[in-house]
Amino acid sequence: MTIRYLIVFISFCFCFWHISAQSTAELLATAFSRPALVLNGEWQHVTDPNADYIYPLSSETFIADSKLNVPSDWNSQNPDLLNYQGIVWYKTTFDFYGPTKNDKVLLHFGGIEGKGVIYLNGQKIGEQHLAYIPFNFEVQNYLKKGENELVIAIDNVKLEANIKEENQEFHYGGITRDVKLIILPATYIQDYQIMLDPNNPYVIKGFVQLSGQSIEKKKINLNIRGLQINEDLITDAYGKASFNIPNSDIDYWSPNAPHLYRINLKTDQDRLIDQVGFRTVEVQGSDILLNGTKIFLKGIDIKEEIPQRGGRAFEQEDAIFLLEKAKELGCNFVRLTHHPHNKFMVRMADRLGLMILEEISIAPYTSKSNTDNYNALNHTFRTIFQRDKNKASVIFWSFLNQGSKDDQSQQAIIPLLEEAKKSDPSRLITTVLESENINASTSIRTVTNSLANYVDALSIRLDFPKNQAANSQILNYPKWRFIQNKPVLAFGYYHSKQNHDSLTEFQKREAWELVQEIPGIQGFSPGSLMDFRSPQPNNLNEEWNTSGFLTSEGELKSIFSTLQDFYQGM
């Protein structure tokens, strides 16, 4: 390697990894309720596996007919990129003829798959270090009238290890969510929250936050169609207006009746429309109560993949397909694994009536990286909370897919669990906890993890008994005993590479019936809805993990109807 190449390579890596590099502007929480100039479509691209290129790239570097669709992963669009790990440069151009003098313009990304460096009209405007979450930049000073050029370099290798679990996730890469320009007036609605008072289901409470110029003593009209609510709110010195509105006519949101109300927020310069459901969720002992009534969570895991493309799900139609299959299966509950999914999943779950566990997971903690893990997890949670806090379908936040027995690691996450509960009393908190045998002479399992004291429900991992004979009529399945009087959620019974259809009908159904014997069990998801892409490379050198209830083409397996019958009989 020459000295010049080494300098360029180090400079590029520094640009991707330096923690104090340019960061995004404050996230516009209302981005998904606003009109925008959408920049989706075909973007030019060029691969850069050895980090040879530095910005600005010449026009000749991008091959005119070498294009990738945005949003989408690059893996499913080009066979040569299926297992590609490295840097891909994207470029697009767009015409722009605004804004007015006092307007603010945000370049908003719904999320990328990798670490990104973003350039606009020859200038670097910032970086994004975490995958899957929305981010934006203030760009009115970078735009010009007429044609503008937007370039982003994405590296799907140097992902934060605390978010990308190497043994769980296929190495997707690309701009996998919407890209758009949002024009904001001088004074605009930055954020809002509308919910039931957790202590009184007959009171609607929340706030509206303005940003920009002259935010004090501004009038905001709140209208909730169907409840005859039409209130004028006045902001305080910080641009915030809070409210508590009694109402005894609320139709509560539930899986059987997913009622949504049309919300209209209006100022003299800005207006937003949203749909919001009202519900309560709480625990009493080992029970989960939705709107005051005990409910069992009949669940399935959904990965952010769609069979029609064999790649990332990113469209509203994708969310509808996946969630309707879960409904067909008999589910009232979905666990979104193993990272925050696109915005459409929870919004369609609101409409279809599916309760959601949003998983903001990290790889198992190690003591040498607790600070980085905590910071990444904290930022990811706060970002997704901002995006989805008004969605009734989200009833659980989950912060780990795998637990840890290391005491130092456990202590590192406790402040986040406490803060999450304080920030969002309208939802429940859980984390997948490590289990162990009560003693060496018994197969009875228990949870002694100190994190169990800080969650509302205990989430445990289940695996089909190893070395189980194919024709066996007895399952070598452990018993459970808990010292905590809390609801138990059981996940991942078939979270393996074996095909469900290799099991006998007895084994399938008997396994689920044994799960019902777990003390305090209030929720169950036996595995992934669909077969999904295996991490590459893997020891088995298999392209697909076939443990789903649907094939990678979206066809139903026989085990689909077995679980369907089981759920219908509960």
C-alpha positions in Angstrom: 0.0 0.0 0.0 1.4 3.4 -1.0 1.8 6.3 1.4 -0.8 8.3 -0.6 -3.3 5.4 -0.5 -2.7 4.9 3.2 -3.4 8.6 3.9 -6.6 8.5 1.8 -7.8 5.3 3.5 -7.1 6.6 7.0 -8.8 9.9 6.2 -11.9 8.1 4.9 -12.1 5.8 7.9 -11.7 8.8 10.2 -14.6 10.5 8.4 -16.8 7.5 9.1 -15.8 6.8 12.7 -14.9 10.0 14.4 -17.4 10.4 17.2 -17.2 14.2 17.3 -17.8 14.5 13.5 -20.6 16.7 12.1 -23.9 15.4 13.4 -27.6 15.7 12.5 -29.9 18.5 13.4 -32.6 18.0 16.0 -35.0 15.4 14.7 -38.2 16.8 13.4 -40.7 14.6 15.2 -43.5 15.7 12.9 -41.7 14.8 9.7 -44.0 11.9 8.9 -47.2 14.0 9.0 -45.9 16.6 6.6 -46.0 17.2 2.8 -42.5 17.1 1.3 -40.4 17.0 -1.9 -39.7 13.2 -2.1 -36.3 12.4 -3.5 -36.9 8.6 -4.0 -36.3 7.0 -7.3 -33.4 5.7 -9.3 -30.0 7.0 -8.0 -26.7 6.5 -9.7 -24.2 4.5 -7.7 -20.6 3.2 -7.7 -19.0 0.6 -5.4 -15.9 1.4 -3.5 -14.7 -1.7 -1.7 -11.2 -0.4 -0.9 -12.2 3.1 0.0 -10.3 4.5 -3.0 -12.6 7.5 -3.7 -12.7 10.8 -2.0 -15.3 13.5 -2.4 -16.0 15.1 -4.8 -16.2 12.3 -7.3 -16.1 13.1 -11.0 -19.2 12.7 -13.1 -17.4 9.9 -15.0 -17.0 7.9 -11.8 -20.7 7.2 -11.7 -21.8 5.1 -14.6 -24.9 6.6 -16.2 -26.9 3.3 -16.5 -25.7 1.9 -13.2 -28.6 2.8 -10.9 -30.2 1.6 -7.6 -33.7 2.2 -6.5 -34.1 4.4 -3.4 -35.5 3.3 -1.0 -34.3 -0.3 -1.1 -31.3 -2.4 -0.1 -28.6 -2.8 -2.7 -28.3 -6.6 -2.1 -31.7 -7.6 -3.7 -31.3 -5.3 -6.7 -28.1 -6.6 -8.2 -26.8 -10.2 -8.0 -23.2 -8.8 -7.8 -24.1 -6.9 -4.7 -26.0 -9.7 -2.9 -23.2 -10.3 -0.4 -21.3 -7.0 -0.9 -19.8 -5.5 2.2 -18.2 -2.1 1.8 -18.8 1.4 0.6 -21.4 2.4 -2.0 -21.6 5.9 -3.3 -25.1 7.1 -4.3 -25.9 10.3 -6.3 -29.1 12.0 -7.4 -30.0 15.4 -8.7 -33.2 17.4 -8.1 -34.6 20.8 -9.0 -35.5 23.2 -6.2 -36.9 26.8 -6.4 -37.7 27.7 -2.8 -37.8 28.5 0.0 -39.0 31.9 1.0 -36.7 34.1 3.1 -37.8 32.9 6.6 -38.4 29.2 5.8 -36.3 26.4 7.1 -35.5 23.4 4.9 -34.7 19.9 6.2 -33.1 17.0 4.3 -34.8 14.1 6.0 -33.8 10.4 5.8 -36.1 7.7 7.2 -33.1 5.6 7.8 -30.1 4.0 6.1 -28.5 0.5 6.4 -25.0 1.4 7.4 -22.9 4.4 8.3 -23.4 7.4 6.0 -21.6 10.6 5.0 -23.8 13.1 3.2 -22.8 15.8 0.7 -25.0 18.5 -1.0 -23.8 20.6 -3.8 -20.1 20.0 -3.1 -20.2 20.4 0.6 -20.3 17.9 3.4 -23.5 18.4 5.5 -23.1 15.7 8.0 -22.8 12.0 9.0 -25.1 9.3 10.4 -23.5 6.7 12.6 -26.5 4.4 13.5 -28.6 2.3 11.1 -32.4 2.1 11.0 -33.4 5.4 12.6 -34.6 8.7 11.1 -32.3 11.7 10.9 -32.3 15.1 9.2 -30.1 18.1 8.4 -30.9 21.8 8.0 -29.9 22.6 4.4 -31.4 25.9 3.3 -27.9 27.4 3.2 -26.6 24.5 1.0 -29.4 24.6 -1.6 -29.4 26.6 -4.8 -32.1 27.5 -7.2 -32.4 25.0 -10.1 -30.5 21.7 -10.2 -29.0 20.4 -6.9 -26.7 17.4 -6.4 -27.0 15.1 -3.4 -24.4 12.4 -2.7 -24.2 9.9 0.1 -21.5 7.3 0.8 -22.8 4.3 2.8 -20.6 1.7 4.4 -22.3 -1.4 5.6 -19.2 -2.9 7.2 -18.4 -0.4 9.8 -21.8 -0.6 11.5 -21.9 0.1 15.2 -21.4 -3.4 16.7 -24.0 -2.7 19.4 -26.8 -2.4 16.8 -25.8 -4.9 14.1 -25.8 -8.4 15.6 -23.4 -10.4 13.3 -25.0 -13.7 14.1 -28.6 -12.5 13.7 -28.7 -10.1 10.7 -27.9 -10.5 7.1 -25.5 -7.7 5.9 -27.9 -5.5 4.0 -26.8 -2.1 2.9 -28.2 1.0 1.3 -30.7 3.8 1.6 -33.6 1.7 2.8 -36.1 4.4 3.9 -37.6 7.5 2.2 -35.5 10.6 1.4 -37.2 14.0 1.2 -36.9 17.7 1.6 -39.3 19.4 4.1 -40.0 23.1 4.0 -40.9 24.6 7.4 -42.5 28.0 8.1 -40.8 30.5 10.4 -42.7 29.1 13.3 -43.7 25.4 13.1 -44.9 22.5 15.1 -41.8 20.6 16.1 -43.4 17.9 18.3 -46.6 16.7 19.9 -47.9 13.9 22.0 -51.6 12.9 22.5 -52.4 10.0 24.8 -54.7 8.8 27.6 -53.7 9.8 31.1 -52.2 6.6 32.4 -53.9 7.3 35.7 -57.3 8.2 34.3 -58.7 6.6 31.1 -61.3 9.4 30.8 -58.7 12.2 30.4 -56.8 12.9 27.2 -53.4 14.6 27.9 -50.4 15.7 26.0 -48.5 18.7 24.6 -47.6 20.6 21.5 -44.2 22.1 21.0 -43.4 24.9 18.6 -40.0 25.9 17.3 -38.6 28.7 15.2 -39.3 32.4 15.6 -41.7 34.0 18.1 -42.9 30.8 19.8 -44.2 32.4 23.1 -48.0 33.1 23.6 -48.9 31.5 20.3 -52.3 30.0 19.7 -52.6 26.3 18.7 -56.0 24.8 17.8 -56.4 21.2 18.7 -59.4 19.4 17.1 -60.2 15.7 17.6 -62.9 14.6 15.2 -65.5 12.3 16.8 -65.0 13.5 20.3 -66.2 17.0 19.9 -62.9 18.3 21.1 -61.9 21.8 19.7 -59.5 23.5 22.1 -57.4 26.6 21.7 -54.0 26.2 23.4 -51.6 28.9 24.3 -47.8 28.3 24.4 -45.6 29.2 27.3 -42.3 31.1 27.1 -40.6 28.0 25.7 -43.2 27.4 22.9 -44.9 24.5 24.7 -48.6 24.1 25.3 -49.8 21.3 27.6 -53.4 20.0 28.0 -55.6 17.7 30.0 -59.1 17.3 28.5 -61.7 15.2 30.2 -63.9 13.0 27.9 -66.1 10.1 28.7 -67.1 9.2 25.1 -63.8 7.6 24.0 -63.9 4.4 21.9 -60.7 2.7 23.1 -58.2 1.1 20.6 -57.9 -2.7 20.8 -57.1 -5.6 18.4 -60.8 -6.4 18.1 -61.7 -2.7 17.5 -58.7 -0.6 16.4 -60.5 2.7 16.6 -58.5 5.7 15.4 -59.4 9.4 15.8 -58.4 12.1 13.3 -56.2 14.7 15.0 -55.9 18.2 13.6 -53.3 20.7 14.9 -53.3 24.2 13.5 -51.4 27.5 14.0 -51.4 30.7 12.0 -48.5 29.3 10.0 -48.6 25.5 10.3 -51.0 22.6 10.2 -50.7 18.8 10.9 -53.1 15.9 10.6 -52.6 12.5 12.2 -54.6 9.5 13.3 -54.3 8.4 17.0 -55.8 5.6 19.0 -56.4 5.8 22.8 -55.8 2.8 25.0 -54.2 1.9 28.4 -51.8 -1.0 29.0 -50.6 -2.1 32.4 -49.5 -5.1 34.5 -51.2 -6.4 37.6 -49.1 -9.2 39.2 -48.5 -11.6 36.4 -51.3 -10.3 34.2 -51.2 -7.9 31.3 -54.3 -5.6 31.0 -55.3 -3.8 27.9 -58.0 -1.2 28.7 -58.4 -2.8 32.0 -59.1 -6.3 30.7 -56.7 -9.2 30.9 -55.2 -10.2 27.5 -52.9 -13.0 26.2 -50.4 -12.0 23.5 -50.6 -14.4 20.7 -47.6 -13.4 18.7 -45.1 -14.0 15.9 -41.7 -12.4 15.1 -41.4 -10.3 12.0 -38.1 -9.4 10.4 -37.9 -6.4 8.1 -37.9 -8.5 5.0 -40.4 -9.0 2.2 -40.7 -12.2 0.0 -41.7 -10.4 -3.2 -38.2 -8.9 -3.4 -36.1 -11.1 -1.2 -34.9 -8.0 0.5 -35.7 -5.3 3.0 -39.3 -4.3 3.5 -39.8 -0.5 3.2 -43.2 0.3 1.6 -46.7 0.6 3.1 -47.7 -2.4 0.9 -44.9 -4.4 2.5 -46.2 -3.7 6.0 -49.8 -4.5 5.0 -48.7 -7.9 3.5 -46.7 -8.9 6.6 -49.2 -7.8 9.2 -52.1 -9.3 7.4 -50.3 -12.6 7.3 -49.8 -12.3 11.1 -53.6 -11.6 11.4 -54.4 -14.6 9.3 -52.2 -16.7 11.6 -54.4 -15.7 14.5 -52.0 -13.2 16.1 -53.0 -10.2 18.1 -49.3 -9.3 18.8 -46.1 -8.9 16.7 -42.5 -8.6 17.8 -40.5 -6.5 15.4 -37.0 -8.1 15.4 -34.2 -7.2 15.8 -34.0 -3.5 15.2 -36.4 -0.6 14.7 -38.5 -1.2 11.5 -39.7 1.3 9.0 -42.4 3.8 9.9 -45.2 2.0 8.1 -45.2 -1.1 10.4 -46.6 0.6 13.5 -48.9 2.9 11.5 -50.5 -0.1 9.7 -50.6 -2.1 12.9 -52.6 0.8 14.4 -55.1 0.4 11.5 -55.2 -3.4 11.5 -55.3 -3.9 15.2 -52.1 -5.6 16.1 -50.2 -4.9 19.3 -46.5 -4.3 18.8 -43.2 -4.9 20.7 -40.6 -2.6 19.2 -37.1 -4.1 19.7 -34.2 -1.7 20.1 -31.6 -4.4 20.6 -27.9 -4.5 20.9 -25.4 -7.3 20.8 -24.5 -8.9 24.2 -22.8 -6.4 26.4 -19.1 -6.6 27.0 -17.5 -4.6 29.8 -15.0 -2.8 27.5 -17.8 -1.2 25.4 -20.6 -0.5 27.9 -20.4 3.3 27.4 -20.7 3.0 23.6 -23.4 0.4 23.9 -25.4 2.6 26.3 -25.1 5.7 24.2 -26.1 4.0 21.0 -29.1 2.3 22.6 -30.2 5.5 24.4 -30.0 7.5 21.1 -31.9 4.8 19.2 -34.6 4.6 21.8 -35.1 8.4 22.0 -35.3 8.7 18.2 -37.8 5.9 17.7 -39.8 7.1 20.7 -40.1 10.5 19.0 -41.3 8.8 15.8 -43.8 6.4 17.2 -44.9 7.7 20.6 -48.5 8.6 19.3 -49.1 5.1 18.0 -51.5 3.0 20.1 -50.3 -0.3 18.7 -46.9 0.0 20.4 -47.4 -1.5 23.9 -43.8 -2.7 24.6 -40.3 -1.3 24.3 -37.7 -4.0 24.4 -34.0 -3.1 24.8 -32.1 -6.4 24.3 -32.5 -9.4 22.1 -30.0 -11.3 24.2 -29.2 -10.8 27.9 -25.9 -11.0 29.8 -24.8 -12.6 33.0 -22.1 -10.0 33.5 -23.1 -7.7 36.4 -21.2 -4.7 35.0 -23.1 -5.0 31.7 -26.4 -5.3 33.5 -25.7 -2.2 35.6 -24.9 -0.2 32.5 -28.4 -0.6 31.1 -30.4 0.0 34.3 -30.5 3.9 33.9 -31.9 3.5 30.4 -34.7 1.2 31.6 -35.6 3.6 34.4 -35.5 6.6 32.1 -37.6 4.9 29.4 -40.3 4.1 32.0 -40.2 7.7 33.3 -40.3 9.1 29.8 -43.1 6.9 28.6 -45.5 5.7 31.3 -48.1 4.7 28.6 -46.1 1.6 27.6 -44.4 -1.4 29.2 -40.7 -2.2 29.3 -39.1 -5.5 28.8 -35.7 -7.1 27.9 -34.8 -10.7 27.0 -33.2 -12.1 30.2 -30.6 -14.9 30.6 -32.0 -17.9 32.4 -30.2 -20.7 34.3 -30.9 -23.9 36.1 -32.0 -23.4 39.8 -29.2 -25.9 40.7 -26.9 -28.4 39.1 -29.1 -31.3 39.8 -32.3 -30.1 38.2 -33.5 -28.9 34.8 -35.8 -26.3 36.3 -35.0 -22.9 34.8 -35.3 -19.5 36.5 -34.2 -15.9 36.0 -31.9 -14.3 38.6 -30.7 -11.5 36.3 -30.9 -8.2 38.3 -32.5 -6.5 35.2 -35.7 -8.4 36.1 -36.3 -5.9 38.9 -36.5 -3.0 36.4 -38.8 -4.4 33.7 -42.6 -4.8 33.6 -42.5 -8.2 32.0 -39.9 -11.0 31.9 -38.9 -12.0 28.4 -37.2 -15.4 28.0 -35.7 -17.3 25.1 -36.9 -20.8 24.3 -35.3 -23.3 22.0 -36.6 -26.6 20.7 -35.0 -29.4 22.8 -31.7 -30.4 21.3 -31.1 -34.0 20.1 -34.9 -34.5 20.0 -35.7 -37.8 18.2 -37.9 -37.1 15.1 -40.5 -39.7 16.2 -40.3 -39.0 20.0 -43.6 -38.6 21.8 -41.9 -37.0 24.8 -40.3 -33.5 24.6 -37.2 -32.9 26.7 -38.5 -29.5 27.7 -37.4 -27.7 30.9 -39.8 -26.6 33.6 -39.7 -23.0 34.8 -40.0 -21.3 38.2 -39.8 -17.5 38.8 -39.3 -15.6 42.0 -40.7 -12.4 40.4 -44.5 -11.9 40.2 -44.5 -10.5 36.7 -45.9 -11.4 33.3 -43.7 -13.7 31.2 -43.2 -13.5 27.5 -41.6 -16.5 25.7 -39.8 -15.9 22.4 -37.9 -17.9 19.8 -39.0 -21.5 20.3 -38.0 -22.4 16.7 -35.4 -19.7 16.3 -33.0 -22.1 14.5 -32.1 -23.1 11.0 -34.3 -26.2 10.9 -37.4 -26.3 8.9 -40.6 -26.6 11.0 -42.0 -29.1 8.7 -39.3 -31.6 9.7 -41.1 -31.9 13.1 -44.0 -34.2 13.7 -47.5 -32.7 14.2 -47.3 -33.9 17.8 -44.0 -32.2 18.5 -45.3 -28.9 17.1 -48.5 -28.7 19.1 -47.1 -30.4 22.2 -44.3 -27.8 22.3 -46.9 -24.9 22.4 -49.0 -26.6 25.0 -46.0 -27.0 27.2 -45.3 -23.3 26.8 -48.7 -22.6 28.4 -47.5 -24.4 31.5 -44.8 -21.7 32.1 -45.8 -19.8 35.3 -47.0 -16.3 34.6 -47.0 -16.8 30.8 -48.9 -14.0 29.1 -47.3 -13.8 25.7 -45.7 -16.2 23.2 -44.0 -16.0 19.8 -42.6 -19.3 18.5 -40.4 -17.8 15.8 -40.2 -15.8 12.6 -43.2 -15.3 10.4 -41.1 -15.9 7.2 -37.9 -17.6 6.2 -35.2 -15.0 6.2 -31.8 -14.4 4.7 -29.0 -16.0 6.7 -25.9 -14.0 7.6 -23.2 -14.5 5.0 -20.9 -16.3 5.3 -22.2 -18.8 7.8 -21.1 -22.3 8.9 -23.8 -24.0 6.9 -23.3 -21.9 3.8 -27.1 -21.6 3.5 -28.7 -18.6 1.8 -32.0 -18.8 3.8 -32.8 -19.6 7.4 -35.9 -21.8 6.9 -37.4 -21.6 10.4 -40.3 -19.4 9.3 -44.0 -20.2 9.0 -43.9 -18.9 5.4 -41.3 -19.7 2.7 -39.0 -17.1 1.3 -41.5 -16.8 -1.6 -44.4 -16.1 0.8 -46.0 -19.5 0.5 -47.7 -21.0 3.7 -46.0 -24.0 5.3 -48.1 -26.8 6.9 -47.0 -25.5 10.3 -48.8 -22.2 9.6 -52.2 -23.9 9.9 -51.0 -25.8 13.0 -50.2 -22.6 14.9 -53.4 -21.0 13.4 -55.5 -23.8 14.9 -53.7 -23.5 18.2 -54.2 -19.8 18.5 -57.9 -20.0 17.5 -58.4 -22.6 20.3 -57.0 -20.4 23.0 
